[in-house]
Amino acid sequence: MKRLIGRFGRAAEVSICAAGVALGLITMAAPTATASNATPAAGPVESFVWNLPTGEPVTLDPVKGGSPSGPSIVSNLCDKVLSINDDYSLAPGLAASQVVTPSKIVYTIRTDAAFWDGTPVTAEDVAFSLNRSAQPGQVYTDIFKNVSSIAVTAPNEVTITFSKPDELFAATMAGSAGVVLKKAFVEATGSAVGTPSGGLMCSGPFKFESWDVGESIVITRNDAYWNRAHLPLAKKVTFTFITDAPTYIQALKNGLIDGSYSVTPSAITDLEHASSGRLFFGSALASLQLYVSNPKGPMASIKLRDALQSIVDRDAVAKRVYKNHADAQYTVVSPYIWQDAARDIYAAAYPAFAQARAYDLKRSRTLVRQSGYAGQQLNLALATGEATTLRVAEMIRRKAKEVGVNVVIKQVSPAEYDQLFNDPAKRANPPMDLILGASGSGIKDPLQIIGFQYLPDGYWNLTGFNNPEVTRLINDSRESLDPRERAWMFVKMQDIYEKQSTMTPIVSQREITFLNNRLSGAVTTSAHVVMPAMVFVGASAQVKP
């Protein structure tokens, strides 16, 4: 434990953890190669095929928005300033160590790391990459809002100077915001960075090999990888993008695909009995949400939004749709994202929302009448091929009809679906009033997800939410280094933004992974999105290289 003075002047005790910032030299946990509930691999394997049901990435450029598939691939190709373990704890990355104070972070960059082309990773590359992530309009711009400078201060040293303390920043350097690319490559490649023709130049355990648009992305082992403990067990990994659930389920059963994350819960019964492999259920910092995406139409009514909160039988969704591998969720932030040091504070505020948003069609009918809703069609968007979200959408449509609301389901391609979150014009024509989809965080810190959703310029603030008090509380929370103080401020802001019902939380999800019997070692938590998860997948029995 380190003792420090918090932003409000009183001493606070904080643990050095993935979501905190403390004074002094941080000694991070060593990177671990253990999976959550899969047996470690017994040996190497020539190759395997891994499916990404969330669809083909729009880009592999880490600073640009796109589908969830992008970070899952990039995390196997590119090192980050820090790294993360499957239990969401921090570990060293390209920064061998860091010294953190409320006003600055000094990273010591390791001297033995090299890019795929053999050139060394330098402090210049690190500073350049972080400054690129911080540019206005990028996905992670808000992460850098309190950063006043990012500079090389010694041959192997990068110093981040803050205008204000920022507890959130340190942990995000283990995510996409902390990805390091080769400066000279980015400058030479320009807008083609992360595209099929441009590719990437990183220092990670796998190399970018090829991108056959619409078919697959192939990565190959970087035999010169500096971190010998994380040298991949597979020589080649082929990522496929089959989003149609019946198609990829059959491919998993017959062995054409060896593994997959984000397996649809509708496949649980089928795959539990598959002779080709087995299912794993790991922890996840993700949830299923119904987003208000057109605040200018009928969904401008708070009463109509509140009516939707009570038409969802969350316990039934968790039991029938997710086969008991999910939990009813009543607030935007999943309880799995609460920080452990202040869990009692978060938990005390939760029951009021569970009670107010309980399944109650009588309440919903009353709210619909009071809202002034006149029977207009409400379009609900979801991605094609995902049987689980379609089933939930049908439940929402049926219950909405029972209370007098006309919801029409609009299925769009995965690429079009991703654009709905990133481009307001795509949501406007044709108008999409609601979007059903996942919400998640890469770290156990409510502030990350709340900043994206509820700051006026939040990247995924779909309703234009702008409340000065919520903005102040978010900013003040990031300046506090006391997790309990932050929790109290979170409870206050939660009470404000939840009253707007910009999102209807449905269930907290699990990470569902399928792995062929010939393989083992898979990371089975949602941390796989931000860590080089393919490194650990190898043969389930000792085989000759």
C-alpha positions in Angstrom: 0.0 0.0 0.0 1.1 3.5 -0.7 -0.1 6.6 1.2 -0.9 9.7 -0.8 -2.9 12.9 -0.7 -6.0 12.8 -2.8 -7.4 15.7 -4.8 -9.7 16.8 -2.0 -6.8 17.2 0.5 -7.2 14.3 2.7 -5.0 11.2 2.9 -6.2 8.2 1.0 -4.9 4.7 1.0 -4.9 3.0 -2.4 -3.7 -0.3 -3.8 -1.4 -0.4 -6.8 -3.8 -2.0 -9.2 -5.0 -2.0 -12.8 -7.3 0.9 -12.2 -5.4 3.0 -9.8 -2.5 5.5 -9.8 -0.1 5.6 -6.9 3.0 7.4 -6.0 6.4 5.9 -6.5 7.9 3.1 -8.5 5.2 0.6 -9.6 6.3 -3.0 -9.5 3.7 -4.7 -11.7 2.9 -8.4 -11.7 4.8 -10.5 -14.1 2.8 -11.5 -17.2 1.1 -14.8 -16.8 0.4 -17.4 -19.4 -2.4 -19.1 -17.5 -6.0 -19.2 -18.8 -9.0 -18.8 -16.6 -10.4 -22.3 -16.9 -8.6 -24.0 -19.8 -5.7 -26.4 -19.2 -2.4 -24.8 -20.3 -1.2 -26.1 -23.6 1.1 -29.1 -23.6 3.1 -28.2 -26.7 3.4 -26.3 -30.0 1.0 -26.6 -32.9 1.5 -25.9 -36.6 -1.6 -23.7 -37.1 -5.2 -23.3 -36.2 -8.3 -21.4 -37.4 -10.1 -19.0 -35.1 -13.5 -17.4 -35.8 -14.5 -13.8 -34.9 -18.4 -13.8 -34.8 -18.4 -10.1 -34.4 -17.4 -9.8 -38.1 -14.6 -8.6 -40.2 -12.7 -5.6 -38.9 -13.2 -2.2 -40.5 -9.6 -1.4 -39.8 -6.6 -2.7 -37.8 -5.5 0.8 -37.1 -5.8 1.0 -33.3 -6.7 4.7 -33.1 -9.8 4.3 -35.4 -13.2 3.1 -34.5 -14.5 -0.2 -35.9 -15.8 -3.6 -34.9 -14.7 -5.4 -31.8 -12.7 -7.8 -34.0 -10.1 -5.2 -34.7 -8.6 -5.0 -31.2 -8.8 -8.8 -30.8 -6.4 -9.2 -33.7 -4.2 -6.2 -33.0 -3.6 -7.3 -29.5 -1.8 -10.3 -31.0 0.3 -8.2 -33.4 1.2 -5.1 -31.5 2.8 -4.5 -28.1 1.5 -1.9 -25.8 3.1 0.4 -23.2 1.8 -1.9 -20.5 0.1 -5.3 -20.8 -2.8 -7.0 -19.0 -3.3 -10.5 -17.6 -6.4 -12.6 -18.0 -7.5 -11.5 -14.5 -7.3 -7.9 -15.7 -4.2 -7.1 -13.6 -1.5 -5.0 -15.1 1.9 -6.3 -16.2 5.0 -4.7 -17.9 4.8 -4.2 -21.6 7.2 -2.1 -23.7 7.5 -0.1 -20.5 9.7 -2.2 -18.3 8.8 0.0 -15.4 6.9 3.2 -14.6 7.2 5.9 -12.0 3.8 7.5 -11.3 3.0 10.7 -9.4 -0.2 12.8 -9.6 1.5 15.1 -12.1 3.4 12.7 -14.4 4.2 9.2 -15.4 7.7 8.3 -16.5 8.0 5.1 -18.5 11.3 3.3 -18.9 11.2 1.7 -22.3 12.9 -1.7 -22.7 15.9 -1.8 -24.9 15.6 -5.4 -26.2 12.3 -5.0 -28.1 12.4 -4.8 -31.9 9.8 -4.4 -34.7 9.2 -7.1 -37.1 11.7 -5.6 -39.6 14.4 -5.9 -37.0 14.7 -2.2 -36.1 14.6 -1.4 -32.3 11.6 0.0 -30.6 12.6 3.4 -29.4 11.2 6.0 -27.0 10.5 8.1 -30.1 8.1 5.4 -31.4 6.3 5.2 -28.1 5.9 9.0 -27.8 4.8 9.2 -31.4 2.2 6.5 -31.0 0.7 7.9 -27.9 0.5 11.4 -29.4 -1.3 9.9 -32.4 -3.8 8.2 -30.1 -4.4 11.6 -28.4 -5.3 13.5 -31.6 -8.8 15.0 -31.6 -11.5 12.8 -33.2 -9.8 9.5 -32.4 -11.6 6.7 -30.4 -9.4 7.2 -27.3 -9.0 11.0 -27.4 -10.8 11.4 -24.1 -8.2 9.1 -22.4 -5.7 11.9 -22.9 -7.9 14.8 -21.9 -5.7 15.6 -18.8 -2.4 15.1 -20.6 -0.5 18.3 -21.3 2.5 16.7 -22.9 4.0 13.4 -24.1 7.7 13.7 -24.6 11.0 11.7 -24.9 13.0 12.8 -21.9 15.9 10.3 -22.2 17.1 7.8 -24.8 14.8 5.1 -23.4 12.4 7.3 -21.4 9.0 8.7 -22.2 7.3 11.2 -19.8 3.6 11.9 -19.7 2.8 15.2 -17.9 -0.7 15.9 -16.7 -2.5 19.2 -16.3 -4.6 17.4 -13.6 -4.2 14.0 -11.8 -5.8 11.2 -13.8 -6.4 7.9 -12.1 -7.9 6.3 -15.3 -4.9 6.9 -17.6 -2.4 4.3 -16.3 -4.5 1.3 -16.8 -5.6 2.3 -20.3 -2.0 2.0 -21.5 -2.6 -1.7 -21.5 -5.4 -1.3 -24.0 -5.7 0.0 -27.5 -4.8 3.5 -26.5 -1.3 2.2 -25.6 -0.5 0.4 -28.8 2.9 1.2 -30.2 3.5 1.4 -34.0 6.7 2.2 -35.8 6.9 5.9 -36.4 8.6 5.8 -39.7 6.2 3.1 -41.0 3.1 5.2 -40.1 4.5 8.3 -41.7 5.4 6.5 -44.9 2.1 4.5 -45.1 -0.3 7.4 -44.2 -4.0 6.7 -44.4 -3.3 3.0 -45.5 -2.2 2.1 -42.0 -4.3 -0.8 -40.7 -5.8 -1.6 -44.2 -5.5 -4.8 -46.2 -2.9 -3.2 -48.4 -1.1 -1.1 -45.8 -1.0 -3.5 -42.9 0.9 -2.7 -39.7 4.5 -2.5 -38.3 4.6 -3.6 -34.7 6.8 -5.5 -32.3 4.3 -8.1 -31.1 4.4 -11.9 -30.9 2.7 -12.4 -34.3 3.3 -10.7 -37.6 0.7 -9.4 -40.0 0.8 -11.8 -43.0 -2.2 -11.2 -45.2 -5.8 -9.9 -45.3 -8.1 -11.5 -47.8 -11.0 -9.1 -47.7 -14.3 -10.9 -46.8 -12.5 -14.1 -46.0 -9.7 -14.1 -43.5 -6.7 -12.4 -41.8 -3.6 -14.5 -41.4 -0.9 -13.8 -38.7 2.4 -15.7 -38.3 4.7 -16.3 -35.4 7.4 -13.6 -34.9 10.3 -16.0 -34.1 12.5 -13.1 -33.1 10.0 -11.8 -30.5 11.8 -10.2 -27.6 9.6 -11.7 -24.9 10.7 -15.3 -25.2 8.2 -16.4 -22.4 5.4 -15.3 -24.7 6.7 -16.8 -28.0 3.5 -18.2 -29.6 3.0 -21.9 -29.6 1.4 -21.8 -33.1 3.3 -20.9 -36.3 0.2 -19.5 -38.0 -3.3 -18.4 -37.0 -6.1 -17.7 -39.5 -8.9 -15.5 -38.4 -12.3 -16.0 -40.1 -15.3 -13.7 -39.8 -18.3 -15.9 -40.0 -21.2 -14.0 -38.3 -24.0 -16.4 -39.2 -24.4 -18.5 -36.0 -25.6 -21.8 -37.6 -22.8 -21.7 -40.1 -19.9 -21.2 -37.6 -21.5 -23.6 -35.1 -21.5 -26.3 -37.7 -17.8 -25.4 -38.6 -16.8 -25.7 -35.0 -18.6 -29.1 -34.7 -16.9 -30.5 -37.8 -13.5 -29.1 -37.0 -13.2 -26.7 -39.9 -12.8 -23.9 -37.3 -10.8 -24.7 -34.2 -11.9 -22.0 -31.8 -14.1 -19.0 -31.2 -14.7 -16.3 -28.7 -18.2 -14.6 -28.3 -20.0 -17.8 -29.1 -23.7 -17.2 -29.2 -25.5 -18.4 -26.1 -28.1 -20.0 -28.5 -25.4 -22.5 -29.3 -24.7 -23.6 -25.8 -26.9 -26.7 -25.8 -25.7 -27.8 -29.2 -21.9 -27.3 -28.5 -22.0 -28.7 -25.0 -22.5 -32.1 -26.7 -20.1 -31.6 -29.5 -17.5 -34.4 -29.8 -15.0 -32.0 -31.5 -14.4 -29.7 -28.6 -15.6 -28.1 -25.4 -17.1 -24.8 -24.1 -15.7 -22.5 -21.5 -17.5 -19.8 -19.6 -15.3 -17.0 -18.3 -15.7 -13.7 -16.6 -16.6 -10.7 -18.8 -16.7 -6.9 -18.4 -19.6 -6.8 -20.9 -23.3 -6.5 -21.0 -26.3 -6.5 -23.4 -27.9 -3.1 -23.7 -30.7 -1.5 -25.6 -29.4 1.9 -26.8 -31.6 4.9 -27.5 -30.0 6.1 -30.8 -32.5 8.6 -32.2 -33.3 11.1 -29.4 -35.2 13.5 -31.7 -38.1 11.1 -32.5 -40.6 9.4 -30.1 -37.6 8.2 -28.0 -37.1 11.8 -26.9 -39.7 11.1 -24.2 -38.1 10.0 -21.0 -41.4 8.3 -20.0 -41.3 6.2 -23.1 -37.7 5.3 -22.4 -38.6 4.4 -18.8 -41.5 2.2 -20.2 -38.9 0.1 -22.1 -37.0 -0.4 -18.8 -39.9 -2.4 -17.4 -41.0 -4.4 -20.4 -37.8 -6.5 -20.2 -38.0 -9.6 -18.1 -34.2 -9.7 -17.4 -34.3 -12.9 -15.3 -36.1 -14.7 -18.1 -33.5 -13.5 -20.6 -30.7 -14.7 -18.4 -32.3 -18.1 -17.8 -34.0 -18.9 -21.1 -31.8 -17.2 -23.7 -28.4 -17.3 -21.9 -29.0 -20.7 -20.3 -28.2 -19.2 -16.9 -24.8 -18.0 -18.1 -25.7 -14.3 -17.6 -27.1 -12.1 -14.8 -30.0 -9.6 -14.8 -28.5 -6.1 -15.0 -30.3 -2.9 -14.0 -27.7 -0.1 -14.5 -25.6 0.8 -17.4 -22.4 -0.2 -15.6 -22.3 -3.9 -14.9 -21.5 -4.9 -11.3 -18.6 -6.8 -12.7 -16.9 -3.5 -13.5 -17.2 -2.1 -10.0 -13.8 -1.7 -8.3 -13.3 -4.1 -5.5 -12.0 -1.5 -3.0 -15.3 0.2 -3.0 -17.7 -2.6 -4.0 -19.9 -1.9 -0.9 -20.6 1.7 -2.0 -21.6 0.6 -5.5 -23.7 -2.2 -4.2 -25.6 -0.1 -1.8 -26.9 2.1 -4.6 -27.9 -0.8 -6.9 -31.1 -2.2 -5.4 -33.1 1.0 -6.0 -32.6 0.6 -9.8 -33.4 -3.1 -9.7 -36.7 -2.3 -7.9 -37.6 0.7 -10.2 -36.8 -1.3 -13.4 -38.4 -4.6 -12.4 -40.5 -6.4 -15.0 -43.8 -4.6 -14.8 -46.1 -4.3 -17.9 -48.8 -2.4 -16.0 -46.2 0.3 -15.1 -45.0 0.3 -18.7 -48.5 0.8 -20.1 -49.1 3.8 -17.7 -45.8 5.4 -18.8 -46.6 4.9 -22.5 -49.9 6.7 -22.0 -48.2 9.5 -20.2 -45.5 9.8 -22.8 -47.7 11.1 -25.6 -46.6 8.3 -27.8 -48.9 8.0 -30.8 -48.1 4.7 -32.3 -45.2 5.7 -34.4 -42.9 2.9 -35.7 -39.7 2.5 -33.7 -36.9 0.8 -35.6 -34.7 -1.5 -33.6 -31.3 -2.3 -35.2 -29.2 -5.4 -34.7 -26.6 -7.2 -36.6 -27.6 -10.2 -38.8 -26.5 -13.7 -37.9 -26.6 -13.3 -34.1 -29.4 -15.6 -33.0 -29.2 -14.5 -29.3 -29.7 -10.8 -29.9 -32.4 -11.6 -32.4 -34.2 -13.7 -29.8 -33.9 -10.9 -27.2 -35.1 -8.4 -29.8 -38.1 -10.5 -30.5 -38.9 -10.6 -26.7 -38.6 -6.8 -26.6 -40.8 -6.4 -29.7 -43.6 -8.7 -28.3 -43.6 -7.1 -24.9 -43.6 -3.6 -26.4 -46.6 -4.5 -28.5 -48.4 -5.6 -25.3 -48.0 -2.1 -23.9 -48.9 -0.4 -27.1 -45.5 0.4 -28.6 -44.8 -0.5 -32.2 -41.2 -1.8 -32.4 -39.9 -3.1 -35.8 -36.7 -5.1 -35.9 -34.2 -4.1 -38.6 -31.3 -6.5 -39.2 -28.3 -5.0 -40.9 -24.9 -6.4 -41.9 -22.2 -6.5 -39.2 -20.3 -3.7 -41.1 -23.4 -1.5 -41.3 -24.1 -2.3 -37.6 -20.7 -1.0 -36.5 -21.2 2.2 -38.5 -24.4 2.9 -36.6 -22.3 3.5 -33.5 -19.6 5.5 -35.3 -21.6 7.6 -37.8 -24.7 9.7 -36.8 -25.6 9.9 -40.5 -26.0 6.2 -40.6 -28.4 6.3 -37.7 -30.5 9.0 -39.3 -31.2 7.5 -42.7 -33.2 5.4 -42.3 -33.9 6.5 -38.7 -32.8 3.9 -36.2 -34.5 4.7 -32.9 -33.0 1.8 -30.9 -29.9 -0.4 -31.2 -29.5 -3.7 -29.4 -25.9 -4.6 -28.7 -23.1 -5.1 -26.3 -21.4 -2.6 -24.0 -18.1 -3.3 -22.3 -14.9 -2.1 -20.7 -11.3 -3.3 -21.0 -10.6 -2.5 -17.4 -12.5 -2.8 -14.1 -13.2 0.9 -13.8 -16.7 2.4 -14.3 -15.2 5.7 -15.4 -13.9 4.3 -18.7 -17.3 3.3 -20.0 -19.1 6.2 -18.5 -16.8 8.7 -20.2 -17.5 7.1 -23.6 -21.3 7.3 -23.0 -22.0 10.4 -21.0 -19.4 13.1 -21.6 -20.7 15.6 -24.2 -18.1 14.6 -26.7 -18.1 10.9 -25.7 -17.3 8.7 -28.7 -20.4 6.5 -28.1 -22.7 9.2 -26.7 -25.5 8.5 -29.1 -28.2 10.7 -27.6 -26.2 13.9 -27.2 -26.4 13.6 -23.4 -24.9 16.8 -21.8 -25.3 17.3 -18.1 -22.8 19.8 -16.5 -23.0 18.1 -13.1 -22.3 14.6 -14.6 -19.4 16.1 -16.6 -18.0 17.7 -13.4 -18.3 14.5 -11.4 -16.6 12.4 -14.2 -13.8 14.9 -14.4 -13.4 15.2 -10.6 -13.5 11.4 -10.2 -10.6 11.0 -12.6 -8.6 13.5 -10.5 -9.2 11.5 -7.3 -6.7 8.8 -6.4 -9.0 7.4 -3.7 -11.2 4.5 -5.1 -13.9 5.0 -2.4 -14.1 8.7 -3.0 -14.5 7.9 -6.7 -17.2 5.5 -5.9 -19.2 8.1 -4.0 -19.0 10.5 -6.9 -20.0 7.7 -9.3 -23.1 7.0 -7.3 -24.1 10.7 -7.5 -23.6 10.8 -11.3 -25.3 7.5 -11.8 -28.4 8.8 -10.1 -28.5 11.7 -12.6 -27.7 9.9 -15.9 -29.8 6.8 -15.2 -32.9 9.0 -14.9 -32.5 9.8 -18.6 -32.7 6.1 -19.5 -30.5 6.6 -22.6 -29.8 2.8 -22.3 -31.8 -0.1 -21.1 -29.4 -2.6 -19.5 -30.5 -6.2 -19.9 -27.9 -8.7 -18.7 -24.3 -9.0 -17.6 -22.7 -11.5 -20.0 -20.1 -14.2 -19.8 -17.3 -14.8 -22.2 -18.2 -18.0 -24.0 -15.3 -19.8 -25.7 -15.3 -22.9 -27.8 -12.0 -24.8 -28.2 -11.3 -27.9 -30.4 -10.1 -30.9 -28.4 -6.7 -30.9 -30.2 -6.0 -27.5 -28.6 -5.7 -26.1 -25.1 -4.4 -23.0 -23.3 -7.0 -20.5 -24.4 -7.6 -17.4 -22.3 -11.3 -17.6 -21.5 -12.1 -14.2 -20.0 -13.0 -11.0 -21.9 -9.4 -9.8 -21.3 -8.6 -11.7 -24.5 -9.6 -8.5 -26.4 -6.7 -6.6 -25.0 -4.0 -9.3 -24.6 -2.2 -11.5 -27.0 -4.5 -14.4 -26.3 -3.5 -16.5 -29.4 0.1 -16.8 -27.9 -1.1 -19.4 -25.3 -3.1 -21.7 -27.6 -1.2 -24.8 -28.4 -1.6 -28.6 -28.6 -3.6 -30.3 -25.9 -1.2 -33.2 -26.0 2.5 -33.2 -26.5 3.3 -33.1 -30.2 6.5 -32.8 -32.2 7.2 -29.3 -33.6 
